[in-house]
Amino acid sequence: MTTLHAAAQVTKTLGHRGRLRILALLRPGPLSVCQIASVLGAPPSTVSGHLLELRHAGLVSEERRGKWVYSRLVDADSVTAVLDPVLASIDGDPQVRRDAAAAAGLRGTSPAALCACASVTEWRTT
Protein backbone atom coordinates (compact mmCIF):
# COMPACT_ATOMS: atom_id res chain seq x y z
CA MET A 1 0.00 0.00 0.00
CA THR A 2 2.40 2.63 -1.20
CA THR A 3 0.20 4.74 -3.43
CA LEU A 4 -2.52 7.23 -2.72
CA HIS A 5 -4.92 5.13 -4.80
CA ALA A 6 -4.23 1.99 -2.75
CA ALA A 7 -4.64 3.85 0.54
CA ALA A 8 -7.94 5.34 -0.63
CA GLN A 9 -9.17 1.88 -1.70
CA VAL A 10 -8.34 0.37 1.69
CA THR A 11 -10.00 3.13 3.70
CA LYS A 12 -13.10 3.02 1.48
CA THR A 13 -13.30 -0.75 1.94
CA LEU A 14 -12.97 -0.44 5.72
CA GLY A 15 -15.95 1.93 5.79
CA HIS A 16 -18.57 -0.83 5.81
CA ARG A 17 -19.82 -2.58 8.95
CA GLY A 18 -20.18 -5.98 7.25
CA ARG A 19 -16.66 -5.92 5.86
CA LEU A 20 -15.26 -4.97 9.27
CA ARG A 21 -17.12 -7.91 10.79
CA ILE A 22 -15.62 -10.22 8.14
CA LEU A 23 -12.11 -8.93 8.81
CA ALA A 24 -12.59 -9.54 12.53
CA LEU A 25 -13.84 -13.08 11.80
CA LEU A 26 -10.77 -13.83 9.70
CA ARG A 27 -8.31 -12.61 12.33
CA PRO A 28 -7.93 -16.05 14.02
CA GLY A 29 -7.69 -17.88 10.67
CA PRO A 30 -9.35 -18.69 7.37
CA LEU A 31 -13.07 -19.34 6.85
CA SER A 32 -15.20 -20.32 3.87
CA VAL A 33 -17.95 -18.12 2.44
CA CYS A 34 -20.62 -20.41 3.94
CA GLN A 35 -19.01 -20.26 7.38
CA ILE A 36 -18.87 -16.46 7.23
CA ALA A 37 -22.44 -16.26 5.91
CA SER A 38 -23.64 -18.43 8.78
CA VAL A 39 -22.09 -16.13 11.36
CA LEU A 40 -23.27 -12.92 9.72
CA GLY A 41 -26.74 -14.24 8.93
CA ALA A 42 -26.25 -12.98 5.38
CA PRO A 43 -26.65 -14.70 2.02
CA PRO A 44 -23.45 -16.25 0.62
CA SER A 45 -23.75 -13.95 -2.41
CA THR A 46 -23.56 -10.88 -0.15
CA VAL A 47 -20.54 -12.30 1.68
CA SER A 48 -18.86 -13.13 -1.64
CA GLY A 49 -19.33 -9.53 -2.76
CA HIS A 50 -17.77 -8.21 0.43
CA LEU A 51 -14.86 -10.64 0.11
CA LEU A 52 -14.32 -9.50 -3.48
CA GLU A 53 -14.00 -5.89 -2.32
CA LEU A 54 -11.64 -6.95 0.48
CA ARG A 55 -9.50 -8.85 -2.05
CA HIS A 56 -9.43 -5.87 -4.43
CA ALA A 57 -8.22 -3.71 -1.55
CA GLY A 58 -5.44 -6.22 -0.86
CA LEU A 59 -6.69 -7.10 2.62
CA VAL A 60 -7.83 -10.69 2.03
CA SER A 61 -6.54 -13.58 -0.04
CA GLU A 62 -8.08 -16.88 -1.09
CA GLU A 63 -6.87 -20.43 -0.64
CA ARG A 64 -8.44 -23.45 -2.32
CA ARG A 65 -8.81 -26.60 -0.23
CA GLY A 66 -10.26 -29.25 -2.47
CA LYS A 67 -13.73 -28.10 -3.50
CA TRP A 68 -13.85 -25.16 -1.06
CA VAL A 69 -12.30 -21.73 -1.14
CA TYR A 70 -11.21 -20.18 2.15
CA SER A 71 -10.50 -16.51 2.74
CA ARG A 72 -7.81 -15.24 5.06
CA LEU A 73 -6.24 -11.94 6.03
CA VAL A 74 -3.19 -10.99 3.98
CA ASP A 75 -0.06 -11.32 6.07
CA ALA A 76 1.86 -8.32 4.79
CA ASP A 77 3.44 -5.69 7.02
CA SER A 78 1.59 -2.86 5.26
CA VAL A 79 -1.78 -4.60 5.74
CA THR A 80 -1.04 -5.53 9.34
CA ALA A 81 -0.06 -1.94 10.11
CA VAL A 82 -3.48 -0.77 8.92
CA LEU A 83 -5.68 -3.61 10.20
CA ASP A 84 -4.24 -4.17 13.68
CA PRO A 85 -5.36 -0.81 15.11
CA VAL A 86 -8.73 -0.99 13.32
CA LEU A 87 -9.49 -4.50 14.55
CA ALA A 88 -8.22 -3.69 18.05
CA SER A 89 -10.65 -0.78 18.18
CA ILE A 90 -13.65 -3.05 17.54
CA ASP A 91 -12.57 -6.01 19.71
CA GLY A 92 -14.82 -4.92 22.57
CA ASP A 93 -17.93 -4.49 20.41
CA PRO A 94 -20.71 -6.90 21.51
CA GLN A 95 -21.51 -7.90 17.91
CA VAL A 96 -17.87 -8.66 17.16
CA ARG A 97 -17.68 -10.80 20.31
CA ARG A 98 -20.84 -12.73 19.34
CA ASP A 99 -19.42 -13.22 15.85
CA ALA A 100 -16.14 -14.55 17.27
CA ALA A 101 -17.95 -17.04 19.50
CA ALA A 102 -20.11 -18.26 16.63
CA ALA A 103 -17.12 -18.57 14.30
CA ALA A 104 -15.18 -20.55 16.89
CA GLY A 105 -17.94 -23.15 16.83
CA LEU A 106 -17.99 -23.25 13.03
CA ARG A 107 -14.28 -23.63 12.42
CA GLY A 108 -14.64 -27.40 12.71
CA THR A 109 -17.85 -27.54 10.67
CA SER A 110 -17.64 -28.59 7.05
CA PRO A 111 -18.57 -25.87 4.57
CA ALA A 112 -20.56 -28.54 2.71
CA ALA A 113 -22.90 -28.93 5.67
CA LEU A 114 -23.45 -25.18 5.85
CA CYS A 115 -23.79 -24.62 2.11
CA ALA A 116 -26.24 -27.51 1.79
CA CYS A 117 -28.82 -25.68 3.89
CA ALA A 118 -31.65 -24.04 2.01
CA SER A 119 -30.83 -20.77 3.76
CA VAL A 120 -28.53 -19.43 6.44
CA THR A 121 -31.53 -18.75 8.67
CA GLU A 122 -32.66 -22.38 8.40
CA TRP A 123 -29.19 -23.58 9.43
CA ARG A 124 -29.16 -21.27 12.46
CA THR A 125 -32.49 -22.58 13.76
CA THR A 126 -31.85 -26.32 13.33
C-alpha positions in Angstrom: 0.0 0.0 0.0 2.4 2.6 -1.2 0.2 4.7 -3.4 -2.5 7.2 -2.7 -4.9 5.1 -4.8 -4.2 2.0 -2.7 -4.6 3.9 0.5 -7.9 5.3 -0.6 -9.2 1.9 -1.7 -8.3 0.4 1.7 -10.0 3.1 3.7 -13.1 3.0 1.5 -13.3 -0.7 1.9 -13.0 -0.4 5.7 -16.0 1.9 5.8 -18.6 -0.8 5.8 -19.8 -2.6 9.0 -20.2 -6.0 7.3 -16.7 -5.9 5.9 -15.3 -5.0 9.3 -17.1 -7.9 10.8 -15.6 -10.2 8.1 -12.1 -8.9 8.8 -12.6 -9.5 12.5 -13.8 -13.1 11.8 -10.8 -13.8 9.7 -8.3 -12.6 12.3 -7.9 -16.1 14.0 -7.7 -17.9 10.7 -9.4 -18.7 7.4 -13.1 -19.3 6.9 -15.2 -20.3 3.9 -17.9 -18.1 2.4 -20.6 -20.4 3.9 -19.0 -20.3 7.4 -18.9 -16.5 7.2 -22.4 -16.3 5.9 -23.6 -18.4 8.8 -22.1 -16.1 11.4 -23.3 -12.9 9.7 -26.7 -14.2 8.9 -26.3 -13.0 5.4 -26.7 -14.7 2.0 -23.4 -16.2 0.6 -23.7 -13.9 -2.4 -23.6 -10.9 -0.2 -20.5 -12.3 1.7 -18.9 -13.1 -1.6 -19.3 -9.5 -2.8 -17.8 -8.2 0.4 -14.9 -10.6 0.1 -14.3 -9.5 -3.5 -14.0 -5.9 -2.3 -11.6 -6.9 0.5 -9.5 -8.9 -2.1 -9.4 -5.9 -4.4 -8.2 -3.7 -1.5 -5.4 -6.2 -0.9 -6.7 -7.1 2.6 -7.8 -10.7 2.0 -6.5 -13.6 0.0 -8.1 -16.9 -1.1 -6.9 -20.4 -0.6 -8.4 -23.5 -2.3 -8.8 -26.6 -0.2 -10.3 -29.2 -2.5 -13.7 -28.1 -3.5 -13.8 -25.2 -1.1 -12.3 -21.7 -1.1 -11.2 -20.2 2.2 -10.5 -16.5 2.7 -7.8 -15.2 5.1 -6.2 -11.9 6.0 -3.2 -11.0 4.0 -0.1 -11.3 6.1 1.9 -8.3 4.8 3.4 -5.7 7.0 1.6 -2.9 5.3 -1.8 -4.6 5.7 -1.0 -5.5 9.3 -0.1 -1.9 10.1 -3.5 -0.8 8.9 -5.7 -3.6 10.2 -4.2 -4.2 13.7 -5.4 -0.8 15.1 -8.7 -1.0 13.3 -9.5 -4.5 14.5 -8.2 -3.7 18.0 -10.6 -0.8 18.2 -13.7 -3.1 17.5 -12.6 -6.0 19.7 -14.8 -4.9 22.6 -17.9 -4.5 20.4 -20.7 -6.9 21.5 -21.5 -7.9 17.9 -17.9 -8.7 17.2 -17.7 -10.8 20.3 -20.8 -12.7 19.3 -19.4 -13.2 15.8 -16.1 -14.6 17.3 -18.0 -17.0 19.5 -20.1 -18.3 16.6 -17.1 -18.6 14.3 -15.2 -20.5 16.9 -17.9 -23.2 16.8 -18.0 -23.2 13.0 -14.3 -23.6 12.4 -14.6 -27.4 12.7 -17.8 -27.5 10.7 -17.6 -28.6 7.0 -18.6 -25.9 4.6 -20.6 -28.5 2.7 -22.9 -28.9 5.7 -23.5 -25.2 5.9 -23.8 -24.6 2.1 -26.2 -27.5 1.8 -28.8 -25.7 3.9 -31.6 -24.0 2.0 -30.8 -20.8 3.8 -28.5 -19.4 6.4 -31.5 -18.8 8.7 -32.7 -22.4 8.4 -29.2 -23.6 9.4 -29.2 -21.3 12.5 -32.5 -22.6 13.8 -31.8 -26.3 13.3 
